[in-house]
């Protein structure tokens, strides 16, 4: 649950003085809607009550695509405003399953008409994995007003009931279907042999994990990088530093929540996790770990090299509303799209990283850096 400066520890207080909720008083005073006609760019399946799931269409005459949000230079306030206007329909899946799958299959948003059992309610819910949604209501009837525009490769793979979900995700990724579309297909129960709807927050992390695990196997066959490379970028107060060191695949992420940030207390909170070719257990860093790993794997595949990867995420007070793990994925992608700084030693690279982060506190939590300093390898540092 999100905390703000004036209601820290109590969640979203909803009081007029709350600097977050005061942005949306206009939303609260709008006449509650009993119906909607317009665009549905995506679907949402909740995890509450699993395995008895409820879900429905996301309804807004705008985009539900993070790369497009960034291309439009939307700020964090713009995005929270946009998501506060988004309606999440909810219904037992038996009555709306086919329509939700058509929405998920379509490359473009479908036009829909929705009637609700009661007026939609404003309840701006934040989650560390999925983008927030402001309005919700129980769906009485859902009608599609258009036909889905389905990419040929998506039609082929979703029609194949002999391919397991893991292979389907990897095949879609190799066909350059973006991860956001693949997540929609998984949450709508359109992949694999035993098909079932999957809560959206689980599908997002599962797709990041599945595709990057497939990429790791490819990376393991590549020659190592020739030099130490460091990339950095920032989105909405999320500073990413990515260090690539010549060697076989290893991955470590260190996440730093600064003091008085969303999940930081009076002092900074630092969490670390790492892996080799195999990952055991779910990361304590949660979905951000897999989102950053996917972006790093995409880069190594593009340059056809293997490396030991250290990703440091530093979160400042500027990140006042959690927007989902897409922020970490896109921030890491943004970092590795830029020209790298090249270093002759791991100490030079870590010193530069600490300068960028304005702190070297992360180093004490990095086991991979300690190993790299201690071991002698074939690669001259």
C-alpha positions in Angstrom: 0.0 0.0 0.0 1.3 3.4 -0.9 2.2 5.9 1.8 2.6 9.7 1.5 4.4 12.3 3.5 1.3 13.3 5.5 -0.3 9.9 6.0 2.9 7.7 6.3 2.1 4.3 7.7 -1.7 4.7 7.3 -2.0 4.1 3.6 -3.9 6.4 1.3 -5.8 8.5 4.0 -8.2 10.2 1.6 -8.2 13.4 3.6 -8.2 16.7 1.8 -4.7 17.5 3.0 -3.3 14.3 1.6 -1.0 15.5 -1.3 -1.8 12.4 -3.3 -5.5 12.1 -3.0 -6.1 15.9 -3.3 -5.2 15.6 -7.0 -8.3 13.5 -7.6 -11.1 15.4 -5.9 -12.5 16.2 -9.3 -12.8 12.5 -9.9 -14.7 12.0 -6.7 -17.3 14.7 -7.5 -18.1 13.3 -11.0 -21.5 11.8 -11.5 -20.9 8.0 -11.2 -21.2 6.2 -14.5 -23.6 3.3 -15.1 -22.4 2.6 -18.6 -19.4 3.1 -20.9 -18.9 3.2 -24.7 -15.5 3.7 -26.1 -12.1 2.1 -26.2 -10.8 -1.0 -24.3 -7.1 -1.2 -24.8 -6.5 -4.1 -22.4 -7.9 -6.5 -19.8 -7.4 -6.9 -16.1 -7.7 -10.1 -14.0 -7.5 -9.7 -10.2 -5.8 -12.1 -7.9 -8.2 -11.8 -5.0 -10.1 -15.0 -4.3 -7.9 -17.2 -6.4 -8.7 -19.6 -8.0 -12.2 -18.1 -8.3 -11.1 -15.2 -10.4 -12.9 -12.0 -11.4 -11.8 -9.8 -14.2 -12.9 -7.5 -17.0 -11.9 -4.9 -19.6 -9.8 -1.9 -18.9 -11.8 1.1 -20.2 -10.3 4.4 -21.3 -10.1 6.3 -24.5 -6.3 6.4 -24.3 -3.3 4.2 -24.4 -2.4 1.3 -22.0 1.1 1.0 -23.5 4.1 2.2 -21.4 6.5 2.8 -24.3 3.8 5.1 -25.8 3.4 7.0 -22.5 7.1 7.6 -22.5 7.2 8.6 -26.1 4.5 11.3 -25.3 6.8 12.6 -22.5 4.1 12.0 -19.9 5.2 12.8 -16.3 4.4 10.8 -13.2 1.5 13.2 -12.4 0.2 12.9 -16.0 0.2 9.1 -15.7 -1.5 9.0 -12.3 -4.1 11.3 -13.7 -4.6 9.1 -16.8 -4.8 5.9 -14.7 -7.2 7.6 -12.2 -9.6 8.0 -15.2 -9.3 4.3 -16.2 -12.2 2.0 -15.3 -11.6 -1.6 -14.4 -14.6 -3.8 -15.1 -15.1 -6.8 -12.9 -17.2 -9.9 -13.4 -17.1 -13.7 -13.0 -15.1 -14.9 -16.0 -17.8 -17.3 -17.2 -19.9 -14.6 -18.8 -17.1 -12.4 -20.3 -14.2 -14.8 -21.1 -14.6 -14.8 -24.9 -14.9 -11.0 -25.1 -11.8 -10.5 -22.9 -9.8 -12.8 -25.1 -10.8 -10.9 -28.2 -9.6 -7.6 -26.5 -6.3 -9.3 -25.5 -5.7 -10.6 -29.0 -6.3 -7.4 -30.8 -3.3 -5.3 -31.8 -5.4 -2.2 -31.6 -7.9 -1.2 -28.8 -11.4 -2.6 -29.4 -14.5 -0.4 -29.2 -16.8 -1.8 -26.6 -20.1 -1.0 -24.8 -20.3 -1.9 -21.1 -23.2 -1.6 -18.7 -22.5 -1.8 -14.9 -24.6 -3.4 -12.2 -24.1 -0.2 -10.1 -22.2 3.1 -10.6 -18.5 2.7 -10.9 -16.6 3.7 -7.7 -13.4 5.7 -7.4 -10.7 3.7 -5.5 -7.3 4.6 -6.8 -5.3 1.4 -6.0 -1.6 1.2 -6.3 0.5 -1.9 -6.6 4.2 -2.4 -7.1 3.7 -4.6 -10.2 0.8 -3.3 -12.2 -0.1 0.2 -13.2 -2.7 1.8 -10.9 -6.4 2.0 -11.8 -8.8 4.6 -10.4 -12.3 3.4 -11.1 -14.0 0.1 -10.9 -17.4 -1.4 -11.2 -19.2 -4.8 -11.6 -20.0 -5.5 -15.2 -23.6 -6.5 -16.1 -23.1 -6.7 -19.8 -20.1 -6.4 -22.2 -20.6 -6.0 -26.0 -17.8 -5.7 -28.5 -18.5 -3.1 -31.2 -15.6 -4.0 -33.5 -13.5 -6.9 -34.6 -10.1 -7.8 -33.3 -7.1 -7.0 -35.5 -4.8 -10.0 -34.7 -1.1 -10.2 -35.8 -0.4 -13.3 -37.9 2.1 -14.7 -35.5 -0.2 -14.1 -32.5 -3.0 -15.9 -34.3 -0.7 -18.8 -35.1 0.7 -19.3 -31.6 -2.5 -18.7 -29.7 -4.3 -21.2 -32.0 -1.7 -23.9 -31.3 -2.9 -25.9 -28.3 0.1 -28.3 -28.4 2.7 -25.8 -27.5 3.3 -25.2 -23.8 3.0 -21.7 -22.4 6.7 -21.3 -21.8 7.5 -22.1 -25.4 4.7 -19.9 -26.6 6.0 -16.9 -24.7 9.5 -17.4 -26.0 8.3 -17.8 -29.6 6.3 -14.6 -29.4 9.3 -12.8 -28.0 11.5 -14.1 -30.8 8.8 -12.8 -33.3 9.2 -9.3 -31.8 5.8 -9.3 -30.1 6.3 -6.9 -27.3 6.2 -8.0 -23.7 3.1 -6.0 -22.9 1.1 -7.8 -25.6 2.4 -11.2 -24.4 1.4 -10.4 -20.8 -2.2 -9.6 -22.1 -2.3 -13.0 -23.9 -1.2 -14.9 -20.8 -3.6 -13.1 -18.4 -6.4 -13.8 -20.8 -5.7 -17.6 -20.9 -4.6 -17.7 -24.5 -1.3 -19.5 -24.2 -0.3 -23.1 -23.5 -2.0 -26.5 -23.4 -3.9 -26.2 -20.1 -5.4 -22.7 -20.7 -6.7 -20.7 -17.9 -7.0 -17.0 -16.9 -4.1 -15.7 -14.9 -4.1 -12.7 -12.5 -2.5 -9.8 -14.3 0.2 -9.1 -11.7 1.3 -12.7 -11.9 1.3 -12.7 -15.7 3.5 -9.7 -15.9 6.3 -11.2 -13.8 5.8 -14.7 -15.4 6.3 -13.3 -18.9 9.4 -11.3 -17.8 10.8 -14.4 -16.1 10.0 -16.8 -19.0 11.3 -14.7 -21.8 14.5 -13.7 -20.0 15.1 -17.4 -18.9 14.9 -18.4 -22.6 17.3 -15.5 -23.5 19.8 -16.6 -20.8 20.2 -20.0 -22.6 21.1 -18.2 -25.8 23.5 -15.8 -24.1 25.3 -18.8 -22.5 26.5 -19.8 -26.0 28.0 -16.4 -26.8 31.5 -15.2 -26.3 32.1 -12.8 -23.4 32.2 -9.0 -23.8 35.6 -7.5 -24.5 35.5 -4.8 -21.8 33.6 -3.6 -18.8 30.6 -1.5 -19.8 28.4 0.8 -17.6 25.1 2.2 -18.6 22.8 4.6 -16.7 19.4 6.3 -17.1 16.6 7.6 -15.0 12.8 7.5 -15.3 10.5 9.1 -12.6 13.1 9.1 -9.9 14.2 5.6 -10.6 18.0 5.7 -11.4 19.3 2.6 -13.1 23.0 1.8 -13.2 23.9 -1.4 -15.2 27.4 -2.8 -15.1 28.4 -5.5 -17.6 31.6 -7.4 -16.8 33.2 -9.9 -19.2 32.4 -13.5 -18.2 29.7 -16.2 -18.3 26.2 -15.3 -17.3 25.6 -14.1 -13.8 23.0 -11.6 -12.7 22.7 -9.5 -9.5 20.3 -6.7 -8.7 20.7 -4.3 -5.8 17.6 -2.1 -5.0 17.9 1.0 -2.9 14.9 2.9 -1.5 16.2 6.2 -0.2 15.1 7.7 3.1 11.5 8.9 3.2 10.7 7.3 -0.1 7.6 5.0 -0.7 9.1 1.9 0.9 12.0 3.6 2.7 11.9 4.7 6.3 14.1 7.3 8.0 17.0 5.5 6.6 17.6 3.9 3.1 16.4 0.3 2.6 18.6 -1.9 0.4 17.6 -5.3 -0.9 19.8 -7.7 -3.0 19.4 -10.9 -5.0 21.4 -12.8 -7.6 21.5 -15.9 -9.7 23.6 -18.0 -12.1 22.2 -19.9 -15.1 19.4 -21.2 -12.8 17.3 -19.1 -10.4 15.8 -20.8 -7.3 12.9 -19.3 -5.5 11.1 -16.0 -6.0 13.2 -12.9 -5.7 12.8 -10.7 -2.6 13.0 -7.7 -4.9 9.8 -9.0 -6.5 8.8 -8.2 -10.1 11.4 -5.4 -10.6 14.2 -8.1 -10.5 12.7 -9.9 -13.5 11.9 -6.7 -15.4 15.4 -5.4 -15.2 16.8 -8.9 -16.0 14.7 -9.0 -19.2 16.1 -5.7 -20.4 19.7 -6.8 -19.7 19.2 -10.1 -21.5 17.7 -8.3 -24.5 20.8 -6.2 -24.8 23.2 -9.1 -24.5 21.3 -11.0 -27.2 21.4 -7.9 -29.5 25.3 -7.7 -29.2 25.7 -11.5 -29.1 27.8 -11.5 -26.0 27.7 -13.0 -22.5 28.5 -11.0 -19.3 28.1 -10.8 -15.6 25.4 -8.2 -15.0 25.0 -6.0 -12.0 21.9 -3.7 -12.0 21.5 -1.1 -9.3 18.2 0.6 -8.9 18.1 3.7 -6.7 14.7 5.2 -6.0 14.3 8.9 -4.8 11.4 10.8 -3.3 10.6 12.0 -6.9 8.9 8.6 -7.3 5.9 9.5 -5.2 3.5 7.0 -6.8 4.2 3.3 -7.7 3.4 2.9 -11.4 4.3 -0.8 -11.8 7.4 -2.8 -12.8 7.2 -1.5 -16.3 9.1 1.6 -15.0 12.1 -0.5 -14.1 12.0 -2.5 -17.4 11.8 0.7 -19.5 14.4 2.5 -17.4 16.9 -0.4 -17.9 16.1 -0.5 -21.6 16.6 3.3 -21.8 20.0 2.9 -20.0 21.4 0.2 -22.4 20.2 2.1 -25.5 22.7 4.8 -24.7 26.4 4.7 -25.3 28.2 2.9 -22.5 31.1 4.2 -20.4 34.0 1.7 -20.7 36.4 0.9 -17.9 39.6 -1.0 -17.5 38.9 -2.4 -14.0 36.0 -3.3 -11.8 37.1 -0.7 -9.2 36.9 2.1 -11.8 33.4 0.9 -12.8 32.1 0.7 -9.2 33.6 4.1 -8.4 31.8 5.6 -11.3 28.6 3.9 -10.4 28.8 5.2 -6.8 29.4 8.7 -8.2 26.3 8.4 -10.3 24.3 7.1 -7.4 25.8 9.6 -5.0 26.4 6.8 -2.6 28.6 3.7 -2.2 26.3 2.1 0.3 25.2 -0.4 -2.3 28.7 -2.0 -2.6 28.5 -3.6 0.8 25.4 -5.5 -0.3 26.8 -6.7 -3.7 28.2 -10.3 -3.4 29.0 -10.4 -7.1 31.3 -7.4 -7.0 33.1 -9.0 -4.0 33.5 -12.2 -6.0 34.8 -10.4 -9.1 37.4 -8.5 -7.0 38.5 -11.7 -5.2 38.8 -14.2 -8.1 41.3 -14.3 -10.8 39.9 -14.9 -14.3 41.1 -14.9 -17.9 39.8 -11.4 -18.3 42.2 -8.5 -17.5 40.5 -6.0 -15.2 
